[in-house]
Amino acid sequence: MVAAAVAALLGDLSTWRGLIDTVLPVYIRNTLALVALVTTGAIAVGAGGAWLVTMYRFPGSRALEVLMVLPLAFPAYVLAYAYTDLLQHSGPVQTWLREITGWGPRDYWFPNVRSLPGAALMFACVLYPYVYLLARAAFAEQSATAYLAARSLGRGPTEAFLRVSLPMARPAIAAGALLAVMETIADYGTVAHFAVRTFSTGIYQAWFAMQDRAAAAQLALCLLGFALLVAALERIERGRARTHLRGARLTTLERTRLSGWRAWAATTACLLPVLVGFLVPVVVLGRMAMRSAQSVTDPRYIDFVAHSLTLAAIAAVVTVAGGVLVGHRARSAPGPRTRAMTLAAGLGYAVPGGVIAVGLLVPFAGLDNAVDAFTRAHFGVSTGLLFTGSIGLLVVAYMARFMAIALNAFDAGLAGVSPNLDAVARTLGRTAPQVLTAVHLPIVRGSLLTAGLIVFVDVMKELPATMIMRPFNFDTLAVQAYRLAADERLDQAAVPSLVIAAVGVLPVVLVCRAIVTGGRSRRAAAPA
């Protein structure tokens, strides 16, 4: 972040004035419109679905608790490829429409999916699970006392939900919406495929097409400022809402069984996001993959899979290890310096991948050139690209981007462990590293495994940082899918897209099952 800011401030002001006069207003307008549409859609679908599966029993409600999380396995750009093939003029939907009506190409109007609203729909379909998971946990942990009091005062179910339960869950919903917003502004593949000009596309275009690193750094700084502003507003909002549950009597509310049209309406409302965000894309991508006559057993695809798995595995291990070290330091030696270090380590999730890539490449490219010039002058040997030419710097970018996941998992795993346990271990002669290995790690093992799986999936889907920082001839599944889609070879792009989704499904299901099982256990143990 510091490197991006320095590069932006040292850049030519004429470049900045040119951006303001030409593309910057468009980037701002499109980014704000995307954020507004995605936030509205993610909250409506995520919070609404969470309330239905938590408070009501209807056909399929148990299965839909897990199924509603499945779209999280898809990157938004993969959904974009699927729906472009499905809804474009030559796609099956419009072809079928012309066949049954006899219309010609100019006899009807059909919405263009490759547009800003279309991009917002893709984002909302795959990002609402962030809101759903957090909102569902918040609704499940709420006391029924306030809700029942509202009902006893004559409020209907809808009004009691809007005026009591929803405000109580506001911090969790805001946190989920923040994650959705961060993913939206950081995305490159979806907006590039739909030709929507945002800060992410501008950074990539300035870096590669225009070869203007100053302009890329200036755009990255703007995007960083916007991301940090959104994160700060969410943090302030969460702080204001901290006392909603204080003093509540922790009783649980028995789920209401719906019947008739209300039951099937609830089933439809929860099933529709799963159909649009997961089942339909799987069918469409499978059809496209069969048309492409490509196979993942091809040597080139084996390389793509190996590169993706290697990066994801290394990044997951390194990120979780870094999160453990930082989290243990924060617990064992609290203080202003440690809090500042923890805050800085967890800030990366609020920074888009493209910004991190620019911030790392600018100083390390200069360092590479300086080292190479020194060895040439003194030893007559060229060192090449020691830092920017290997995957090491890319792994560092992933670690900076996803460190917050590991930190939150470590903190959550130890949240219920009293510091007295650490003190007892220290009085028995254990050093701080021994307390970590003998006490903390066995307790948080499940949480860290979950964090590692999430980081693994996120790295598999990450596109902007990988596109900018990958070494030469080291393409991943995400990069290959984007390249083929950019060349309008959507059928071929379906193969790597399906592999990315397949890798992401299992961790998503495991995490969701753990959350759902934990929620049911808490309800069973709660007093009547």
C-alpha positions as CSV (number, residue, x, y, z in Angstrom):
1,M,0.0,0.0,0.0
2,V,2.8,2.4,0.8
3,A,4.6,1.6,-2.4
4,A,1.5,2.2,-4.4
5,A,0.9,5.5,-2.7
6,V,4.6,6.6,-3.3
7,A,4.5,5.6,-6.9
8,A,1.2,7.5,-7.4
9,L,2.5,10.6,-5.7
10,L,5.8,10.5,-7.7
11,G,3.9,10.1,-11.0
12,D,3.5,12.8,-13.6
13,L,0.6,15.1,-12.6
14,S,-0.3,15.4,-16.3
15,T,-1.2,11.8,-16.2
16,W,-3.4,12.4,-13.2
17,R,-5.1,15.4,-14.9
18,G,-5.7,13.2,-18.0
19,L,-7.3,10.5,-15.9
20,I,-9.6,13.1,-14.3
21,D,-10.6,14.6,-17.7
22,T,-11.3,11.2,-19.4
23,V,-11.9,7.9,-17.6
24,L,-11.9,8.7,-13.9
25,P,-15.5,9.9,-13.7
26,V,-16.6,6.8,-15.6
27,Y,-14.7,4.5,-13.2
28,I,-16.2,6.2,-10.2
29,R,-19.8,6.1,-11.6
30,N,-19.6,2.5,-12.6
31,T,-17.9,1.3,-9.4
32,L,-20.5,3.1,-7.2
33,A,-23.4,1.7,-9.3
34,L,-22.0,-1.8,-9.0
35,V,-21.5,-1.5,-5.3
36,A,-25.1,-0.2,-4.7
37,L,-26.7,-2.9,-6.9
38,V,-24.6,-5.8,-5.5
39,T,-25.1,-4.6,-1.9
40,T,-28.9,-4.4,-2.3
41,G,-29.1,-7.8,-4.0
42,A,-26.8,-9.6,-1.6
43,I,-28.6,-8.2,1.5
44,A,-32.1,-9.0,0.1
45,V,-31.3,-12.5,-0.9
46,G,-28.8,-13.4,1.9
47,A,-30.7,-11.9,4.9
48,G,-34.1,-13.0,3.5
49,G,-32.9,-16.6,2.9
50,A,-31.2,-16.7,6.3
51,W,-34.4,-15.6,8.1
52,L,-36.5,-18.2,6.3
53,V,-34.3,-21.2,7.0
54,T,-33.7,-20.1,10.6
55,M,-37.3,-19.3,11.6
56,Y,-39.5,-21.5,9.5
57,R,-39.9,-25.1,8.5
58,F,-41.0,-25.7,4.9
59,P,-40.4,-28.4,2.2
60,G,-36.6,-28.7,1.7
61,S,-35.6,-26.2,4.4
62,R,-33.0,-28.6,5.9
63,A,-31.3,-29.2,2.5
64,L,-31.6,-25.5,1.5
65,E,-29.6,-24.5,4.6
66,V,-26.5,-26.0,2.9
67,L,-27.5,-25.6,-0.8
68,M,-27.8,-21.8,-0.4
69,V,-24.1,-21.6,0.2
70,L,-23.1,-23.5,-3.0
71,P,-22.8,-20.4,-5.3
72,L,-19.9,-19.2,-3.2
73,A,-17.8,-21.9,-4.9
74,F,-18.2,-20.0,-8.3
75,P,-16.1,-17.0,-9.1
76,A,-18.3,-14.3,-10.6
77,Y,-16.4,-14.3,-13.9
78,V,-17.2,-18.0,-14.3
79,L,-20.9,-17.2,-13.9
80,A,-20.4,-14.5,-16.5
81,Y,-19.1,-16.9,-19.0
82,A,-22.0,-19.3,-18.4
83,Y,-24.7,-16.7,-18.7
84,T,-23.1,-15.1,-21.8
85,D,-23.3,-18.4,-23.6
86,L,-26.9,-19.0,-22.3
87,L,-28.4,-15.6,-23.0
88,Q,-26.5,-14.2,-26.0
89,H,-28.2,-13.8,-29.4
90,S,-26.9,-17.2,-30.6
91,G,-27.5,-18.9,-27.3
92,P,-30.1,-21.5,-26.5
93,V,-32.6,-19.2,-24.8
94,Q,-32.9,-16.7,-27.7
95,T,-32.7,-19.4,-30.3
96,W,-35.6,-21.2,-28.6
97,L,-37.5,-18.0,-28.4
98,R,-37.2,-17.3,-32.1
99,E,-38.1,-20.9,-33.0
100,I,-41.4,-20.9,-31.1
101,T,-42.5,-17.4,-32.1
102,G,-41.2,-17.1,-35.6
103,W,-39.6,-13.8,-34.8
104,G,-36.6,-12.4,-36.7
105,P,-33.5,-11.0,-35.1
106,R,-35.0,-7.4,-35.0
107,D,-38.5,-8.3,-34.1
108,Y,-38.0,-8.4,-30.3
109,W,-36.0,-6.9,-27.5
110,F,-34.0,-9.0,-25.1
111,P,-32.0,-7.7,-22.2
112,N,-28.2,-7.5,-22.7
113,V,-26.5,-9.6,-20.0
114,R,-23.1,-8.0,-20.9
115,S,-23.9,-4.8,-19.2
116,L,-23.5,-3.1,-15.8
117,P,-26.8,-4.6,-14.5
118,G,-25.8,-8.0,-15.8
119,A,-22.4,-7.7,-14.0
120,A,-24.2,-6.7,-10.8
121,L,-26.5,-9.8,-11.1
122,M,-23.5,-12.1,-11.5
123,F,-21.8,-10.6,-8.4
124,A,-25.0,-10.8,-6.3
125,C,-25.6,-14.4,-7.3
126,V,-22.2,-15.6,-6.0
127,L,-21.6,-13.1,-3.1
128,Y,-24.9,-13.3,-1.3
129,P,-23.7,-16.4,0.7
130,Y,-21.4,-14.0,2.6
131,V,-24.4,-12.2,4.0
132,Y,-26.4,-15.4,4.3
133,L,-23.8,-17.2,6.5
134,L,-23.3,-14.3,8.9
135,A,-27.0,-13.4,9.0
136,R,-28.0,-16.9,9.6
137,A,-25.6,-17.3,12.5
138,A,-26.9,-14.0,14.0
139,F,-30.5,-15.0,13.7
140,A,-29.8,-18.4,15.2
141,E,-28.0,-16.8,18.2
142,Q,-30.7,-14.2,18.9
143,S,-32.9,-14.5,21.9
144,A,-36.5,-15.1,21.1
145,T,-37.6,-12.8,23.9
146,A,-37.6,-9.5,21.9
147,Y,-39.3,-11.1,18.9
148,L,-42.0,-12.7,21.0
149,A,-42.5,-9.4,22.9
150,A,-43.1,-7.6,19.6
151,R,-45.6,-10.3,18.5
152,S,-47.5,-10.0,21.8
153,L,-47.8,-6.3,21.2
154,G,-49.7,-6.9,18.0
155,R,-46.9,-6.8,15.5
156,G,-47.2,-9.3,12.6
157,P,-44.3,-11.6,11.7
158,T,-43.0,-9.3,8.9
159,E,-43.2,-6.2,11.0
160,A,-41.5,-7.9,14.0
161,F,-38.8,-9.1,11.7
162,L,-38.2,-5.7,10.2
163,R,-38.3,-3.7,13.5
164,V,-36.7,-6.2,15.9
165,S,-34.8,-9.1,14.5
166,L,-33.3,-7.3,11.5
167,P,-31.8,-4.4,13.5
168,M,-30.4,-6.9,16.0
169,A,-28.6,-8.7,13.2
170,R,-27.4,-5.5,11.5
171,P,-23.7,-5.8,12.5
172,A,-23.5,-9.3,11.0
173,I,-25.4,-8.3,7.8
174,A,-23.1,-5.3,7.5
175,A,-20.0,-7.4,7.8
176,G,-21.3,-9.8,5.1
177,A,-22.2,-6.9,2.8
178,L,-18.7,-5.5,3.4
179,L,-17.1,-8.8,2.1
180,A,-19.4,-8.7,-0.9
181,V,-18.5,-5.1,-1.6
182,M,-14.7,-5.8,-1.3
183,E,-15.0,-8.7,-3.7
184,T,-17.0,-6.6,-6.1
185,I,-14.5,-3.7,-6.3
186,A,-11.6,-6.1,-6.5
187,D,-13.0,-8.2,-9.4
188,Y,-11.4,-8.0,-12.8
189,G,-12.6,-10.9,-14.9
190,T,-16.4,-10.2,-14.7
191,V,-16.3,-6.5,-15.5
192,A,-13.6,-7.0,-18.2
193,H,-15.8,-9.7,-19.9
194,F,-18.9,-7.5,-19.7
195,A,-17.0,-4.4,-20.9
196,V,-17.8,-2.4,-17.7
197,R,-15.1,0.1,-17.0
198,T,-14.2,0.2,-13.3
199,F,-11.1,0.9,-11.3
200,S,-9.9,-2.8,-11.7
201,T,-10.1,-2.7,-15.5
202,G,-8.4,0.7,-15.5
203,I,-5.5,-0.5,-13.3
204,Y,-4.9,-3.5,-15.6
205,Q,-5.2,-1.5,-18.8
206,A,-2.8,1.2,-17.5
207,W,-0.3,-1.4,-16.4
208,F,-0.3,-3.6,-19.5
209,A,-1.9,-1.8,-22.4
210,M,-0.6,1.7,-21.8
211,Q,2.6,0.7,-20.0
212,D,2.0,3.6,-17.6
213,R,2.9,2.4,-14.0
214,A,2.2,5.9,-12.6
215,A,-1.3,5.9,-13.9
216,A,-1.8,2.3,-12.6
217,A,-0.5,3.3,-9.2
218,Q,-2.8,6.4,-9.1
219,L,-5.8,4.4,-10.0
220,A,-4.8,1.8,-7.4
221,L,-4.5,4.5,-4.8
222,C,-8.1,5.7,-5.6
223,L,-9.4,2.2,-5.3
224,L,-7.6,1.7,-2.1
225,G,-9.0,4.8,-0.6
226,F,-12.5,3.8,-1.6
227,A,-12.0,0.3,-0.1
228,L,-10.7,1.7,3.2
229,L,-13.6,4.2,3.4
230,V,-16.1,1.4,3.1
231,A,-14.3,-0.7,5.7
232,A,-14.2,2.2,8.1
233,L,-17.9,2.9,7.7
234,E,-18.7,-0.7,8.3
235,R,-16.5,-0.7,11.4
236,I,-18.2,2.4,12.8
237,E,-21.6,0.9,12.1
238,R,-20.7,-2.3,13.9
239,G,-19.5,-0.3,16.9
240,R,-22.7,1.5,17.2
241,A,-24.7,-1.7,17.2
242,R,-22.7,-3.6,19.8
243,T,-25.2,-3.4,22.6
244,H,-28.3,-4.7,20.9
245,L,-28.2,-8.1,22.6
246,R,-26.9,-7.0,26.0
247,G,-29.1,-8.2,28.8
248,A,-31.2,-10.4,26.6
249,R,-32.6,-13.7,28.0
250,L,-31.1,-16.4,25.7
251,T,-34.2,-18.4,24.8
252,T,-34.6,-20.0,21.4
253,L,-37.7,-19.8,19.3
254,E,-39.2,-23.0,17.8
255,R,-39.4,-22.9,14.1
256,T,-42.8,-22.2,12.7
257,R,-44.1,-24.8,10.2
258,L,-45.4,-23.2,7.0
259,S,-48.2,-24.8,5.0
260,G,-50.0,-24.2,1.7
261,W,-48.8,-21.6,-0.7
262,R,-46.6,-19.9,2.0
263,A,-44.5,-23.1,2.4
264,W,-44.0,-23.4,-1.4
265,A,-43.3,-19.7,-1.7
266,A,-40.5,-20.0,0.9
267,T,-39.1,-23.0,-0.9
268,T,-39.1,-21.1,-4.1
269,A,-37.5,-18.0,-2.6
270,C,-34.6,-20.1,-1.2
271,L,-34.3,-22.4,-4.2
272,L,-34.2,-19.7,-6.9
273,P,-30.8,-18.3,-5.8
274,V,-29.3,-21.8,-5.8
275,L,-30.7,-22.4,-9.3
276,V,-29.5,-19.2,-10.7
277,G,-26.1,-19.1,-8.9
278,F,-25.1,-22.8,-9.1
279,L,-27.3,-25.4,-10.8
280,V,-27.9,-23.5,-14.1
281,P,-24.2,-22.5,-14.5
282,V,-23.1,-26.1,-13.8
283,V,-25.5,-27.4,-16.5
284,V,-24.5,-24.7,-19.0
285,L,-20.8,-25.0,-18.4
286,G,-21.0,-28.8,-18.7
287,R,-22.8,-28.5,-22.0
288,M,-20.1,-26.0,-23.2
289,A,-17.3,-28.3,-22.0
290,M,-18.7,-31.2,-23.9
291,R,-18.9,-29.0,-27.1
292,S,-15.3,-27.9,-26.7
293,A,-13.9,-31.4,-27.0
294,Q,-11.2,-30.5,-24.5
295,S,-10.1,-32.6,-21.5
296,V,-8.4,-31.8,-18.3
297,T,-6.1,-34.8,-19.0
298,D,-4.4,-32.8,-21.8
299,P,-0.8,-32.0,-20.8
300,R,-1.4,-28.2,-21.0
301,Y,-4.4,-28.5,-18.6
302,I,-2.4,-30.7,-16.3
303,D,0.1,-27.9,-16.1
304,F,-2.7,-25.3,-15.4
305,V,-4.1,-27.5,-12.6
306,A,-0.7,-28.1,-11.1
307,H,0.2,-24.4,-11.1
308,S,-3.2,-23.6,-9.5
309,L,-3.0,-26.3,-6.9
310,T,0.6,-25.4,-6.1
311,L,-0.1,-21.7,-5.6
312,A,-3.2,-22.4,-3.6
313,A,-1.6,-25.0,-1.3
314,I,1.6,-22.9,-0.6
315,A,-0.5,-19.8,-0.1
316,A,-2.9,-21.5,2.3
317,V,0.0,-23.0,4.4
318,V,2.0,-19.8,4.5
319,T,-1.1,-17.6,5.3
320,V,-2.4,-19.8,8.1
321,A,1.1,-20.0,9.6
322,G,1.4,-16.2,9.4
323,G,-2.0,-15.8,11.0
324,V,-1.0,-18.1,13.8
325,L,2.2,-16.2,14.6
326,V,0.5,-12.8,14.5
327,G,-2.5,-14.0,16.5
328,H,-0.3,-15.7,19.1
329,R,1.8,-12.6,19.5
330,A,-1.4,-10.5,20.0
331,R,-2.5,-12.9,22.7
332,S,0.7,-13.5,24.5
333,A,2.1,-9.9,24.4
334,P,-0.8,-7.4,24.0
335,G,0.1,-3.7,23.7
336,P,-0.2,-0.8,21.3
337,R,2.6,-2.0,19.0
338,T,1.0,-5.5,18.8
339,R,-2.4,-4.1,18.1
340,A,-1.0,-2.0,15.3
341,M,0.7,-5.0,13.8
342,T,-2.4,-7.1,14.0
343,L,-4.5,-4.3,12.4
344,A,-2.0,-3.9,9.6
345,A,-1.9,-7.7,9.0
346,G,-5.6,-7.9,8.8
347,L,-6.1,-4.9,6.6
348,G,-5.2,-6.8,3.4
349,Y,-8.7,-8.2,2.9
350,A,-9.9,-4.7,2.4
351,V,-7.3,-4.1,-0.3
352,P,-8.1,-5.4,-3.8
353,G,-5.7,-7.8,-5.4
354,G,-4.8,-5.4,-8.1
355,V,-3.7,-2.8,-5.6
356,I,-1.5,-5.3,-3.7
357,A,0.0,-6.4,-7.0
358,V,0.9,-2.9,-8.1
359,G,2.2,-2.0,-4.6
360,L,4.5,-5.0,-4.6
361,L,5.7,-5.0,-8.2
362,V,6.7,-1.3,-8.3
363,P,9.4,-1.5,-5.5
364,F,10.5,-5.1,-6.2
365,A,10.9,-4.5,-10.0
366,G,13.2,-1.6,-9.1
367,L,15.1,-3.9,-6.7
368,D,15.4,-6.5,-9.4
369,N,16.8,-4.0,-11.8
370,A,19.3,-2.6,-9.2
371,V,20.6,-6.0,-8.3
372,D,20.9,-7.0,-11.9
373,A,22.8,-3.8,-12.7
374,F,25.1,-4.3,-9.8
375,T,26.0,-7.9,-10.6
376,R,26.5,-6.9,-14.3
377,A,28.8,-4.0,-13.4
378,H,30.9,-5.9,-10.8
379,F,30.8,-9.6,-11.8
380,G,29.6,-9.6,-15.5
381,V,26.7,-11.8,-14.5
382,S,23.0,-11.1,-15.0
383,T,20.7,-12.2,-12.1
384,G,17.5,-11.7,-14.1
385,L,14.3,-11.2,-12.2
386,L,15.0,-12.7,-8.8
387,F,11.9,-11.4,-7.1
388,T,9.3,-10.6,-9.7
389,G,10.2,-13.6,-11.9
390,S,9.3,-16.2,-9.3
391,I,6.1,-17.3,-7.5
392,G,7.5,-16.1,-4.2
393,L,6.3,-12.6,-4.6
394,L,2.9,-13.8,-5.8
395,V,2.5,-15.9,-2.7
396,V,3.4,-12.9,-0.6
397,A,0.6,-11.0,-2.4
398,Y,-1.9,-13.8,-1.6
399,M,-0.7,-13.8,2.1
400,A,-1.3,-10.1,2.4
401,R,-4.7,-10.4,0.7
402,F,-6.1,-13.2,2.8
403,M,-4.2,-12.9,6.2
404,A,-7.4,-11.6,7.8
405,I,-9.1,-15.0,7.2
406,A,-6.4,-16.8,9.2
407,L,-6.3,-14.2,11.9
408,N,-10.1,-14.3,12.4
409,A,-10.0,-18.1,12.6
410,F,-7.3,-18.1,15.2
411,D,-9.0,-15.5,17.3
412,A,-12.4,-17.2,17.0
413,G,-10.9,-20.6,18.0
414,L,-9.4,-19.1,21.2
415,A,-12.3,-16.8,22.0
416,G,-13.7,-19.1,24.6
417,V,-10.3,-20.1,26.1
418,S,-9.5,-18.1,29.3
419,P,-6.1,-16.4,29.5
420,N,-5.7,-18.2,32.8
421,L,-5.0,-21.4,30.9
422,D,-2.0,-19.7,29.3
423,A,-0.8,-18.5,32.7
424,V,-1.1,-22.0,34.1
425,A,1.0,-23.4,31.3
426,R,3.6,-20.7,31.8
427,T,3.8,-21.4,35.6
428,L,4.5,-25.0,34.7
429,G,7.6,-24.0,32.9
430,R,6.3,-23.8,29.3
431,T,7.8,-21.1,27.1
432,A,5.6,-19.0,24.8
433,P,6.3,-21.1,21.7
434,Q,5.6,-24.3,23.8
435,V,2.2,-22.8,24.9
436,L,1.4,-22.2,21.2
437,T,2.3,-25.8,20.1
438,A,1.0,-27.7,23.2
439,V,-2.1,-25.6,24.1
440,H,-3.3,-23.3,21.4
441,L,-2.8,-25.3,18.2
442,P,-4.7,-28.4,19.4
443,I,-7.6,-26.1,20.4
444,V,-7.8,-24.1,17.2
445,R,-6.9,-27.0,14.8
446,G,-10.5,-27.2,13.4
447,S,-10.7,-23.4,12.9
448,L,-7.3,-23.3,11.2
449,L,-8.3,-26.1,8.9
450,T,-11.4,-24.2,7.9
451,A,-9.3,-21.0,7.3
452,G,-6.8,-23.0,5.2
453,L,-9.7,-24.4,3.0
454,I,-11.1,-20.9,2.5
455,V,-7.8,-19.4,1.6
456,F,-7.2,-22.3,-0.8
457,V,-10.5,-21.7,-2.6
458,D,-10.0,-17.9,-2.7
459,V,-6.5,-18.3,-4.2
460,M,-7.9,-20.7,-6.8
461,K,-10.4,-18.0,-7.8
462,E,-8.1,-15.0,-7.5
463,L,-7.6,-13.3,-10.9
464,P,-6.3,-9.7,-10.8
465,A,-3.2,-10.3,-8.7
466,T,-2.4,-13.5,-10.6
467,M,-2.8,-11.8,-13.9
468,I,-0.4,-9.0,-13.0
469,M,2.2,-10.9,-11.0
470,R,2.4,-14.4,-12.4
471,P,5.8,-15.4,-13.7
472,F,6.3,-15.9,-17.5
473,N,4.7,-19.1,-18.8
474,F,3.1,-19.8,-15.4
475,D,-0.6,-19.7,-16.2
476,T,-3.3,-20.9,-13.8
477,L,-6.8,-22.2,-14.4
478,A,-8.2,-18.7,-13.6
479,V,-5.9,-17.0,-16.1
480,Q,-6.6,-19.6,-18.8
481,A,-10.3,-19.3,-18.3
482,Y,-10.1,-15.5,-18.7
483,R,-7.8,-15.6,-21.7
484,L,-10.2,-18.0,-23.6
485,A,-13.2,-16.0,-22.6
486,A,-11.5,-12.7,-23.7
487,D,-11.0,-14.3,-27.1
488,E,-14.7,-15.2,-27.2
489,R,-13.8,-19.0,-27.0
490,L,-16.4,-19.6,-24.2
491,D,-16.7,-23.3,-24.9
492,Q,-13.0,-23.8,-24.2
493,A,-13.2,-21.5,-21.2
494,A,-15.8,-23.8,-19.6
495,V,-13.3,-26.5,-18.9
496,P,-11.0,-24.6,-16.5
497,S,-14.0,-22.8,-15.1
498,L,-15.6,-26.1,-14.1
499,V,-12.4,-27.3,-12.5
500,I,-12.2,-24.1,-10.4
501,A,-15.8,-24.6,-9.3
502,A,-15.3,-28.3,-8.5
503,V,-12.3,-27.6,-6.3
504,G,-14.3,-24.9,-4.4
505,V,-17.5,-27.0,-3.8
506,L,-16.1,-29.4,-1.2
507,P,-14.6,-26.8,1.2
508,V,-17.7,-24.6,0.9
509,V,-19.9,-27.6,1.8
510,L,-17.7,-28.6,4.7
511,V,-17.6,-25.1,6.2
512,C,-21.4,-24.7,5.8
513,R,-22.1,-28.2,7.3
514,A,-19.9,-27.3,10.3
515,I,-21.8,-24.0,10.8
516,V,-25.2,-25.6,10.4
517,T,-24.4,-28.5,12.8
518,G,-23.0,-26.0,15.4
519,G,-26.2,-24.0,15.1
520,R,-28.4,-27.0,15.7
521,S,-26.3,-28.1,18.6
522,R,-26.7,-24.7,20.3
523,R,-30.5,-24.7,19.8
524,A,-30.7,-28.2,21.2
525,A,-28.7,-27.3,24.3
526,A,-30.6,-24.0,24.9
527,P,-33.1,-23.8,27.7
528,A,-36.7,-23.8,26.8
